[in-house]
Amino acid sequence: MSGMFSDVERDCVVAAHRPVAQDVVLLELVAQNGRDLPPWEPGSHVDLLLPGSTTDVLERQYSLCGDPADRSRYRVAVLREVDGRGGSAAVHTDLGEGAPLRIRGPRNHFPFEPPPGAPVVLVAGGIGITPFLSMAAAAEAAGRDLVLIYAGRSRRRMAFVDELVARYGDRVRVHVSDEATRLDVAATVAGLPPEAHVYACGPVGLIGAVEEAWGGRPSSQLHVEHFEAKEFGPPVWQEPFELELALTGVTVEVPLEKTVLDVVEEQGVLVVSSCRKGTCGTCETPVLEGDVEHRDSVLTPDEQAGADTMMICVSRAAGPRLVLDL
């Protein structure tokens, strides 16, 4: 799920910083050494390693929304979150043109790989539009049937809406709540051709509505990316469990109140992690033995059923013992 550059950090410079909607800014990043940046594919994101209010670094993930053919720069659009933890505020207020910025990646947990000839439907809510700029361009370049559904509360808060309508015309369906054109997800999904591949990205409410409306359609034709963590109840295994780190040669206990990542870090094992809520995929770790209760928002149902890897920041053992390739 991750490419050869997924864990590599590099120094960049902010080449442009401009508003593209209310509370949304577009950053253009170039390599500090002037070289091309690593290649990427539609659906990819990068980690921005932002300066925090203390010595801590704030790591935030943002979808790349430029042209994959242009390796001279990366583009990301960032919504200022009023109730966020400071990352988006730092982007809006502290990163002017010329500012240095360290990044990691890219990596891709939302690949755009519809089968040949399949019509493509992109469903975006708010800032969830960002991965679809490159996906829509790829679909058009391949001559695919394309529909882009873009929903938002207010047009002034919908980044790139005019640009998309100008480029794709009536293939873009804009639904704006304060213009009385709110998206009816159930009716939209019901009207899709049976062979369509749907890609959805946006708030939890939108993704949940799409998944509910999808019903008995093939799960392999629905592809979603979550910006927010899913909500889960108590763990299936309501006891501490034994965790063996096969490469390290350590066996420890994971109590209910700690995550696997917490315990691994306590043992001094270096694991790259970022969101700590199961949405970015950074801490994906191979599973050698044991049953897993997947509590992330990254792996598909088929990938979770395979139990080959897990996101150790949120997922847990579904039994008394787990062995990881760490």
N, C-alpha and C positions, 0 to 999 in steps of 0.2 A: 504493500500500500504506500510505501514511501520510497523515493528515489535516492540516488547516490549522494545528493546534496542536502538531504532532509535535516541532518544534524550539524551541518557546517555553518559556522558563523562568519560573517564578513562585514567590513566597515563600508557604510554608504554615506552619501550626502543628500540632503533634501534639495532637489533641483527646482521644485515648484510646490507651492502650498496655496491652494485657492478653494473658495467655497463653490460647491456644485448644487447645493440645496440648503434649506434652513437646517442648521446644526449638522451639516455634513461637509467635510473638507476632503479634497483630493490631494494626495501626496504623490509626487513623482520622485523616485529614488534612483540615484546613479551610484556606481561603484566609486569609492574614494580613489582607487588607483587608476580610474579611467578605463578599465577593461570591460568587456561584455559581462553581463550577469549570467548565471546558470540558466539553461533552457527550462521551460515550464510548459504545461499543457492546461487547457481549460479545466477549471475546478480547483486549481492549485491555490494554496495560501502560503504566506510567510509569517514568521514570528517577528514582531518588532520588540526589541529589547530596550525599553524606555526607562529613562532616569526617574526614580521614585523620589518621594519627599525626604527619604533617608538614604542610606547607602544601598538599599535594596533596589533591584532592577525589576520593573514591571514588564512581564512578558504578555503580549497580546497577539492574537492571531487575526489576520485580515486577508480576505480573498484578493487575489490579483485580478485586476479588471482592465488591463491594457491589452496589447497585441502580442501574443506569444512570439511572433516573428521579430519583434523589436527587442533585442537583447541589450540595448543600450540603457534601458530604464525599466523599473517596475512601477506600476500605478496601483495604489490602494485608496479606497474611500472609507472614511471613518465617521461614524455617527457619534456625536457627543451624547453620552449617556448620563442623564442627571443623577441617577441613583447608582452609577458605576463605582468602581474601586480606584479611579484615578487615571487609568490608562488612556481613555479617550480624551479626557480633559488635558492630559499632557500633550497629546498629539495636536489638539486645537490651539493650545496657548504657548507651548514651549518649543515647538518645532517650526521655526521660520525657515525661509529659504537660506541655504548655506549651512544649516545645522548638521552636525555629525549624527549618525544613527547606526547602531549595530543591528543587524538582522540575522535570522536563521532560516534556512530552507532554500528553495521551496519544497513543499511536500503536497501530496494530493490524496485526500480521502473522499473526494467527490468527483471521480473521473467521468468524463463525458465519452461514453463508449456504446452508443446505441447500435444495434445491428444494422447492416446495410438495408436501405430502403424503408426503415421504420420511421413514421412521422414522429416529430419531437415536439413536446409541449413543455414549456418552461413556466413555472409558477413561482412568482416572487412576491414577498411581502416586505415592504419598507427597504431597509438597507440590504436585505437578502437579494436584491437585484445584482449585486456586484459580481458573483461568479458567472452570471448569465450574459454579461457583455461579450466575453470571449466565446461562450458556448453558442450564442446566437450567431456570431460571425462564423464559427466553424460549421454550424448547421447550414447556413446560407452558402458557404463556399463549397459544401458537399452536395448542394442541390436538393437538400431535404425539405419535406413539408414541415413548416415551422409555425408554431403559435407561441407567442410570449404573453403571458398573463401577469400583469403588474398591478398589485393592490397596495393602497396606502390610505392613511387617514386624511391627508391633505396634500394637494398637488405640489404646494411649495416645499414640502418636505420629501418629495420623491426625486431622488438624484437620477440624472440622466434621462428623465422621462421624455423631454422634447427631442433629445438626440436620438433616442430609440424609435420614436414615432416617425421622425424625419427619415431614418434609414430603412425601416422595415414596413412602414405604412400600416395597412389594415391587418397585418399579421401581429400587431401589438394591440392587446386589449387592456385598456387602462380602467381600473375600478377605484374610485375615490369616495371614501365614506362621506365626507362633507359636501360632496356633489350629488349625493343620493344615488350613486352607482356602486354601492358596496358589492363585493364579490360574493356570489352564492356558490360556495365550494361544491356542495352536493350536486347541484344542477350542472355545474361545469364538468365535474368528473363523469357524471352520468352521460353526458353528451360526447365524450371522447371516443374516437374510433378504437376498436378492441386491440389493434396492433400498436397503438401509440406507446411510446416511452415517455414517462413524465419525470421531470426533475423539479424538485421543490425546495425552496430555501426561504427561511423567514422566521418569524416568532413562533413560539411553542403552540399558540392557538391555531395558527394557520396550518402548521405541519400536522398537528393532531387532527384537524378537520379533513385534510387531504387523506391521511391514513385511514380515518374512519370511513370516508366516502369511497375509498378504494375497494373495500369489501372483499369479495372473492376473486378479484382479478389477480393475475399472476404477480407475485411479489417481485419477481425479477424485472418487471417493467416499471417499478416505482423506485426512484432514487431520491433520497432526501439528505439535506445537510442541516444540522441543528446549530444555531448560534447560542442557544441556551440549553442548560442541562435538563434532561428528563427528570420527572419526579418519580421516585420509587418508594415503596413501603419498607418495612423492616427486612433485613437480609433473610434469605431462605434458611441458611444455617445459623441458628441462634446460639452458637457456642464459639469459643476461641478455636482456631485451627492451626495445625502444624504447617509451617512454610519451610521448604528446603530450597536453598539456593545452590543449584547443582555446580556451577562453575566456581563459586566462592567456597563451597564446602561447609556452609553454615546452615543449621536448622534452628528456627526460632518459632515462637508462638505469636500469632496475630490475634489480639483481643478484639472484642466487638467495637470498642470505641476508637480503634485506629484502622487506617487503611493499610493495604499491602505496601504502598509507596512509603508511608510513614515508617514502617518497620524496616524496610529495605534501606532507607536512608540512615536510620539509626545504627545500622550495621556498617556504615561507611561505604556502602556500595554506590558507585556513581551511576545514576540513571537520569537521562535527560527528561525533564518534565516541564510543563508550562501551566495549563489551565487549572489542573487539579480538580476538575469537575466532569471529566469524561467527554469533552467536546472537541478537543484538538487532535488527539491521536498521538501526541508526542511520546507518551510513556508506554506505547504498545510493546508488549514483552512476550516472547515465545513460552508456551506452556508445554511441559514435558509429561506431567502426570497430574491426575486429579480432575474433578468436575468443577466447572466455573459457573458462577452466577454473574452474567454480564449485566452491568448497570451503566454502560456508556451510551453515548449518542453517535458513535462513529461506525462501528461494525454493522454490516447488514445482517439480517436474520440468518442467511446462509453461512456467513462468516462466523457468527456466534455459534451456530450449530456445529461447525467444524471444531471449535474449541482449540484451535492451534495457537491463538494469541489472546491476550487480554489487556485491558487498560488498567494498570495496577493502581491508578489514583482513585478509582471508584469500584471496580469489579472485585469480587471476593470468591473464596472457595465455597462450593455448594456441598461440601462434605468435610471430613476431619483432616484432610491432608492435600497439599498442593505443592508441586515441584516446578520451579521456574528455571529457565535457562539464563541465570544470572550468577 
